[in-house]
Amino acid sequence: MSADTLLLHEEDRVNVKRKGLRIALAVAVGFSWSVYSGAIIPFLGPLFAAQFLISSSRPMPLQKALAVTVLILVVGAFLQFVTVLTGDRPPVLLLLLGLIYFGCFYQQANGKGGPTVFLVLVIAVMVPLLTILNEDLGDTILMILVQGVVTGMLLMWLAYVFIPDTGSPTLKVATATTYPRAARYAAANTAILLIAVVACLTREGLATAIVIPITVVSLLSQFDVAASTRAALGLVITNITGGVAASVAFGLLQVRPSLIFLFLLVLLAGLVFGGRAAMHAPAAKLYAGALTIFLLVFGTGVSPLPGSAAESFSTRVTYILVAIAYAIFMTTLLWPRQERSLG
């Protein structure tokens, strides 16, 4: 191996570490600022920032960032309008949501869309649920979404400013998985997600369980790495670890409630999960999912969604476990035989 090749490998290794540091710094700063500023959904900005940073080794261009922001605003406004218009006709609302979910999952099945598709799916889950179950939010839902996306982009750019890459090597980006039977895959995922959304809409005890369908969305984007039962078990353990870490962090924060301590807890989780999510390996998706789970659980613990009675933190952790078990069971049941994660 030549000296130039060795140098490129060393630069790549260093840049992977820097990417992990960017992810950790962005989620810690974003989460702490969201809590300090009293954000209703403090995990939203950091979650979007993590998606942007994990999916690419270069900052998003300004033109693309503006396009994504406009897309999110348009999709959010459309979904809110449709939800208000068809709220008293659930079959119509579910049909429209199903079409949106199918389109997103079909794009994913063909290896297209990147983090934008994930964002649209999250918004297509949040807007209908928050519009129906949290009437006190009203017109602020769109502002919350736009603020979350803009915050995520600002965190992304700031992370690159403070922790730039060394040299100019072309870093590898994880290859998107494609499915030969994309339509069947998308249909199965649509059914899985719709059932989770319907459960939250129809069961009073799940009024604040928005983390369930968001967790399902996150898991469905990871199952392509689980090519065997052993790999699927690793997926379960890794995602549960994210929930357990959030539980421990929340418990420690209750003992020593301070903004600095909160920052350090999220930074540590970002280093552990985000650092591994930055690697050039299939397992990186699992750790990206674990980081998502951590942000969801910890975020809903620190600032529960308004509009209904607050559940205990243990209940919200249970929601995550239920979502994981449900997603794995349903993919085993509905995915085409040759593409099942547990095959």
Backbone torsions as a table, in degrees:
resi	resn	phi	psi	omega
1	MET	NA	129.2	-175.5
2	SER	-73.1	164.5	179.8
3	ALA	-64.2	-37.3	179.1
4	ASP	-63.9	-40.8	179.1
5	THR	-64.7	-42.6	178.6
6	LEU	-62.5	-39.3	179.7
7	LEU	-64.8	-41.4	178.7
8	LEU	-63.4	-41.8	178.4
9	HIS	-63.4	-40.2	179.5
10	GLU	-66.3	-41.7	177.6
11	GLU	-63.4	-39.6	179.5
12	ASP	-64.2	-42.2	179.3
13	ARG	-63.0	-42.5	179.3
14	VAL	-65.0	-40.5	-178.8
15	ASN	-69.4	-30.4	173.9
16	VAL	-63.5	-42.3	177.1
17	LYS	-63.9	-40.7	179.1
18	ARG	-65.2	-36.5	177.2
19	LYS	-63.3	-42.4	177.0
20	GLY	-62.1	-40.0	177.3
21	LEU	-64.9	-38.5	178.0
22	ARG	-61.4	-44.4	-180.0
23	ILE	-61.1	-47.7	-178.0
24	ALA	-62.8	-44.6	-178.9
25	LEU	-64.9	-42.8	-177.7
26	ALA	-63.0	-46.8	-177.3
27	VAL	-69.8	-36.0	-179.5
28	ALA	-68.5	-47.5	179.4
29	VAL	-65.3	-45.2	-178.6
30	GLY	-63.6	-43.6	-178.8
31	PHE	-66.1	-44.8	-178.7
32	SER	-63.6	-43.1	179.2
33	TRP	-64.8	-40.2	-179.9
34	SER	-62.5	-42.3	178.8
35	VAL	-67.6	-42.9	-179.5
36	TYR	-62.6	-38.5	-177.8
37	SER	-84.2	-1.8	176.6
38	GLY	78.8	29.2	179.6
39	ALA	-61.6	137.9	-178.6
40	ILE	-67.1	-38.1	179.0
41	ILE	-122.3	83.9	-171.6
42	PRO	-67.5	-18.7	-177.4
43	PHE	-84.5	-8.5	-170.4
44	LEU	-67.6	-53.7	179.4
45	GLY	-59.0	-50.7	177.5
46	PRO	-59.9	-36.3	178.6
47	LEU	-63.3	-45.6	178.8
48	PHE	-65.6	-40.2	178.7
49	ALA	-61.0	-43.1	178.7
50	ALA	-61.4	-41.1	178.7
51	GLN	-62.3	-44.7	-179.8
52	PHE	-63.2	-43.9	-175.5
53	LEU	-73.5	-36.4	-178.6
54	ILE	-72.2	-37.6	-172.3
55	SER	-75.4	-16.3	-176.9
56	SER	-146.1	152.4	177.4
57	SER	-98.6	11.1	177.3
58	ARG	-137.0	149.3	-179.4
59	PRO	-64.5	148.0	178.9
60	MET	-69.0	129.9	177.7
61	PRO	-60.6	151.6	-176.8
62	LEU	-59.5	-40.5	-178.8
63	GLN	-61.9	-42.9	178.9
64	LYS	-68.3	-37.8	179.3
65	ALA	-61.5	-42.9	177.9
66	LEU	-64.0	-39.7	179.2
67	ALA	-63.5	-41.9	178.9
68	VAL	-64.8	-41.8	179.3
69	THR	-61.6	-44.8	178.3
70	VAL	-63.2	-42.0	179.2
71	LEU	-60.0	-46.1	-180.0
72	ILE	-62.0	-42.4	-180.0
73	LEU	-63.5	-44.3	-179.1
74	VAL	-66.1	-47.0	179.9
75	VAL	-62.2	-44.1	179.7
76	GLY	-63.0	-44.3	179.5
77	ALA	-64.2	-41.9	179.3
78	PHE	-63.4	-44.1	-178.9
79	LEU	-66.5	-38.9	178.0
80	GLN	-65.5	-42.6	178.3
81	PHE	-61.9	-46.1	-179.5
82	VAL	-64.3	-40.0	-179.1
83	THR	-64.5	-44.6	178.3
84	VAL	-65.2	-39.8	-176.5
85	LEU	-70.0	-36.5	-174.3
86	THR	-113.3	14.5	-177.3
87	GLY	-58.3	-31.3	179.9
88	ASP	-90.4	4.3	176.2
89	ARG	-129.3	75.0	-175.1
90	PRO	-52.1	-41.1	-179.6
91	PRO	-58.0	-39.0	180.0
92	VAL	-67.1	-44.3	179.2
93	LEU	-61.2	-45.3	-178.9
94	LEU	-66.0	-34.9	177.4
95	LEU	-63.9	-44.8	179.5
96	LEU	-65.4	-42.7	177.3
97	LEU	-62.8	-39.8	179.3
98	GLY	-60.9	-39.2	179.1
99	LEU	-65.3	-40.6	178.7
100	ILE	-66.3	-46.3	179.2
101	TYR	-59.8	-43.6	-178.7
102	PHE	-61.4	-44.6	179.7
103	GLY	-60.5	-41.6	179.3
104	CYS	-66.5	-47.3	-179.1
105	PHE	-66.7	-31.2	177.8
106	TYR	-67.0	-39.8	176.2
107	GLN	-63.1	-43.6	178.3
108	GLN	-62.0	-41.0	-178.4
109	ALA	-64.1	-24.9	178.0
110	ASN	-97.5	11.4	176.4
111	GLY	71.5	27.8	-176.8
112	LYS	-119.9	163.2	171.9
113	GLY	100.6	-39.5	-180.0
114	GLY	59.6	-145.9	-177.9
115	PRO	-66.9	-21.4	-179.5
116	THR	-62.1	-40.9	178.9
117	VAL	-63.4	-41.6	178.0
118	PHE	-61.7	-42.5	178.9
119	LEU	-61.4	-44.6	179.8
120	VAL	-62.1	-41.1	178.4
121	LEU	-62.9	-44.7	179.0
122	VAL	-61.0	-43.4	179.8
123	ILE	-67.3	-38.5	179.3
124	ALA	-69.8	-14.0	172.4
125	VAL	-90.8	-46.4	-172.9
126	MET	-69.6	-46.6	-173.1
127	VAL	-60.2	-51.4	179.2
128	PRO	-61.8	-41.9	-178.0
129	LEU	-66.8	-45.9	-179.2
130	LEU	-68.9	-34.2	179.0
131	THR	-65.5	-39.7	-176.4
132	ILE	-85.5	-42.0	-171.5
133	LEU	-93.3	-16.9	-177.7
134	ASN	-129.5	74.3	-175.0
135	GLU	-63.0	-25.0	-178.3
136	ASP	-69.0	-17.4	177.0
137	LEU	-73.8	-35.8	176.1
138	GLY	51.6	-130.3	-176.4
139	ASP	-74.4	-5.3	-178.6
140	THR	-75.9	-9.7	-178.4
141	ILE	-59.1	-47.3	179.8
142	LEU	-61.5	-41.1	179.0
143	MET	-63.5	-38.6	178.0
144	ILE	-62.5	-42.8	-178.8
145	LEU	-66.1	-49.3	-179.1
146	VAL	-62.5	-42.5	178.3
147	GLN	-61.5	-38.9	178.4
148	GLY	-64.4	-44.0	-179.9
149	VAL	-66.8	-46.7	-180.0
150	VAL	-62.4	-42.3	177.5
151	THR	-60.3	-44.0	179.1
152	GLY	-59.7	-41.4	179.3
153	MET	-69.0	-41.5	177.7
154	LEU	-62.2	-41.7	177.7
155	LEU	-62.4	-40.3	178.6
156	MET	-59.9	-50.6	-178.0
157	TRP	-65.5	-41.7	178.6
158	LEU	-63.2	-36.5	178.8
159	ALA	-63.2	-38.6	177.9
160	TYR	-70.5	-32.6	178.8
161	VAL	-66.5	-44.7	-176.5
162	PHE	-81.8	-29.0	-178.9
163	ILE	-131.3	75.8	179.2
164	PRO	-76.4	161.9	175.0
165	ASP	-73.4	156.3	174.6
166	THR	-93.8	140.1	-179.7
167	GLY	66.3	-158.8	178.5
168	SER	-141.6	50.1	177.8
169	PRO	-75.3	154.1	175.8
170	THR	-84.3	105.0	-177.6
171	LEU	-78.6	145.7	-179.4
172	LYS	-75.0	142.4	173.8
173	VAL	-115.4	138.2	-177.5
174	ALA	-54.3	132.5	179.2
175	THR	-70.9	131.6	-179.6
176	ALA	-71.8	137.0	178.9
177	THR	-80.8	135.9	176.2
178	THR	-117.2	154.3	-177.0
179	TYR	-122.4	129.7	179.9
180	PRO	-59.0	-33.2	-178.3
181	ARG	-110.7	64.7	-172.5
182	ALA	-61.2	-39.3	-177.1
183	ALA	-64.3	-42.9	179.9
184	ARG	-68.3	-39.3	176.6
185	TYR	-60.5	-47.2	-179.1
186	ALA	-64.7	-40.2	179.1
187	ALA	-63.4	-42.4	179.7
188	ALA	-63.5	-46.5	179.7
189	ASN	-64.3	-36.2	177.4
190	THR	-62.2	-45.2	178.9
191	ALA	-62.5	-42.5	-179.4
192	ILE	-61.4	-46.4	-178.2
193	LEU	-70.5	-39.9	-179.9
194	LEU	-61.4	-41.3	179.2
195	ILE	-60.6	-42.4	179.2
196	ALA	-64.0	-40.9	178.7
197	VAL	-66.0	-44.0	178.9
198	VAL	-60.9	-39.9	179.1
199	ALA	-60.4	-41.9	179.1
200	CYS	-68.3	-32.0	-178.5
201	LEU	-78.2	-29.8	-171.2
202	THR	-103.0	-18.4	-179.6
203	ARG	-104.4	120.2	-176.4
204	GLU	-59.7	-35.9	-178.7
205	GLY	-68.0	-12.0	-179.2
206	LEU	-107.0	20.3	-174.2
207	ALA	-59.7	-32.9	179.5
208	THR	-107.5	16.8	-176.5
209	ALA	-89.6	40.6	179.6
210	ILE	-61.6	-21.7	179.4
211	VAL	-66.1	-21.7	-178.7
212	ILE	-64.8	-58.5	180.0
213	PRO	-65.9	-31.8	177.0
214	ILE	-66.2	-39.0	175.4
215	THR	-63.0	-40.9	178.4
216	VAL	-61.0	-42.9	177.7
217	VAL	-59.7	-44.7	179.8
218	SER	-62.2	-43.2	-178.6
219	LEU	-67.1	-40.4	-178.6
220	LEU	-63.4	-23.3	177.8
221	SER	-84.0	-6.2	-178.7
222	GLN	-105.1	-18.2	-168.9
223	PHE	-64.7	-16.9	-179.8
224	ASP	-67.7	-17.6	178.7
225	VAL	-87.9	-9.8	-177.7
226	ALA	-95.5	80.2	-174.4
227	ALA	-87.3	-1.0	-179.7
228	SER	-150.8	169.9	179.0
229	THR	-60.6	-40.3	179.8
230	ARG	-63.1	-43.5	178.7
231	ALA	-65.1	-39.2	178.4
232	ALA	-63.8	-37.2	177.4
233	LEU	-64.6	-39.1	176.1
234	GLY	-62.3	-38.1	177.4
235	LEU	-61.1	-46.7	-179.8
236	VAL	-61.4	-48.5	-177.0
237	ILE	-62.8	-43.0	-178.4
238	THR	-63.2	-43.7	-179.4
239	ASN	-70.2	-38.8	176.4
240	ILE	-63.3	-35.9	177.6
241	THR	-58.5	-38.2	176.2
242	GLY	-60.7	-41.9	178.0
243	GLY	-67.6	-41.3	178.7
244	VAL	-64.2	-43.2	178.6
245	ALA	-60.2	-40.1	177.9
246	ALA	-64.7	-38.4	178.8
247	SER	-63.9	-44.9	178.9
248	VAL	-64.1	-43.9	-179.9
249	ALA	-61.6	-41.8	179.7
250	PHE	-64.2	-41.0	178.0
251	GLY	-62.8	-42.4	178.4
252	LEU	-65.5	-37.7	179.7
253	LEU	-67.0	-32.9	177.3
254	GLN	-66.4	-32.7	179.2
255	VAL	-74.2	-39.5	-177.7
256	ARG	-131.8	75.6	-176.7
257	PRO	-73.9	108.8	174.9
258	SER	-157.3	153.5	-177.4
259	LEU	-66.8	-37.8	-180.0
260	ILE	-65.5	-42.2	180.0
261	PHE	-66.7	-38.5	176.2
262	LEU	-60.4	-44.1	178.3
263	PHE	-58.4	-45.3	-178.1
264	LEU	-65.7	-37.7	179.3
265	LEU	-65.1	-45.7	-179.7
266	VAL	-69.2	-36.7	177.6
267	LEU	-61.6	-42.6	178.8
268	LEU	-62.7	-44.8	177.7
269	ALA	-63.0	-38.0	178.4
270	GLY	-64.6	-38.6	178.2
271	LEU	-67.6	-41.4	-177.7
272	VAL	-70.7	-51.9	-176.5
273	PHE	-85.8	-45.5	-179.0
274	GLY	-66.4	-35.9	178.1
275	GLY	-61.2	-39.8	177.7
276	ARG	-77.4	-29.2	177.2
277	ALA	-68.1	-19.1	-179.7
278	ALA	-83.2	-9.1	-176.2
279	MET	-70.7	158.7	174.9
280	HIS	-90.1	73.2	-178.0
281	ALA	-154.6	150.8	178.4
282	PRO	-56.1	-34.6	-178.0
283	ALA	-66.2	-13.1	179.5
284	ALA	-58.4	-35.0	179.1
285	LYS	-62.2	-35.9	-179.6
286	LEU	-64.6	-43.9	-179.4
287	TYR	-71.2	-31.1	173.0
288	ALA	-62.9	-40.2	176.7
289	GLY	-65.5	-40.0	178.7
290	ALA	-63.8	-37.6	176.8
291	LEU	-65.3	-39.6	176.4
292	THR	-60.6	-45.9	178.9
293	ILE	-60.5	-43.7	179.3
294	PHE	-58.4	-48.2	-178.2
295	LEU	-64.0	-39.3	179.2
296	LEU	-63.6	-51.6	-175.7
297	VAL	-67.6	-48.6	-178.9
298	PHE	-64.8	-39.2	-180.0
299	GLY	-64.8	-43.8	178.6
300	THR	-71.4	-23.4	176.4
301	GLY	-74.7	-43.0	-178.4
302	VAL	-71.4	-38.5	-178.6
303	SER	-140.8	83.7	-179.5
304	PRO	-58.9	147.2	178.4
305	LEU	-64.1	142.0	-180.0
306	PRO	-79.5	171.5	171.7
307	GLY	107.8	-8.9	178.3
308	SER	-158.8	172.5	-179.7
309	ALA	-62.0	136.8	-179.6
310	ALA	-74.6	132.5	176.4
311	GLU	-87.2	166.7	175.4
312	SER	-69.5	157.8	180.0
313	PHE	-62.6	-35.9	179.1
314	SER	-62.4	-32.5	177.4
315	THR	-65.5	-41.2	179.7
316	ARG	-68.2	-33.7	174.6
317	VAL	-65.9	-38.3	177.1
318	THR	-61.2	-38.1	176.2
319	TYR	-55.5	-43.5	-179.1
320	ILE	-63.4	-44.7	-179.8
321	LEU	-63.4	-40.5	177.9
322	VAL	-63.3	-42.9	-179.6
323	ALA	-62.0	-41.6	179.3
324	ILE	-64.4	-48.4	-179.6
325	ALA	-62.9	-41.9	-179.7
326	TYR	-63.3	-46.7	-177.5
327	ALA	-62.7	-42.0	-179.3
328	ILE	-67.6	-43.1	179.5
329	PHE	-62.2	-44.7	-175.7
330	MET	-71.5	-35.6	176.9
331	THR	-68.0	-36.0	175.8
332	THR	-62.5	-35.7	-176.5
333	LEU	-80.3	-39.3	-168.3
334	LEU	-106.8	-25.0	-177.5
335	TRP	-65.5	146.3	173.8
336	PRO	-52.4	140.7	-169.2
337	ARG	-51.2	-47.0	-175.8
338	GLN	-74.3	-8.2	-177.9
339	GLU	-115.1	5.1	-179.1
340	ARG	-64.9	141.6	-179.3
341	SER	-66.9	-30.5	-172.6
342	LEU	-101.7	15.3	-173.5
343	GLY	-65.9	NA	NA
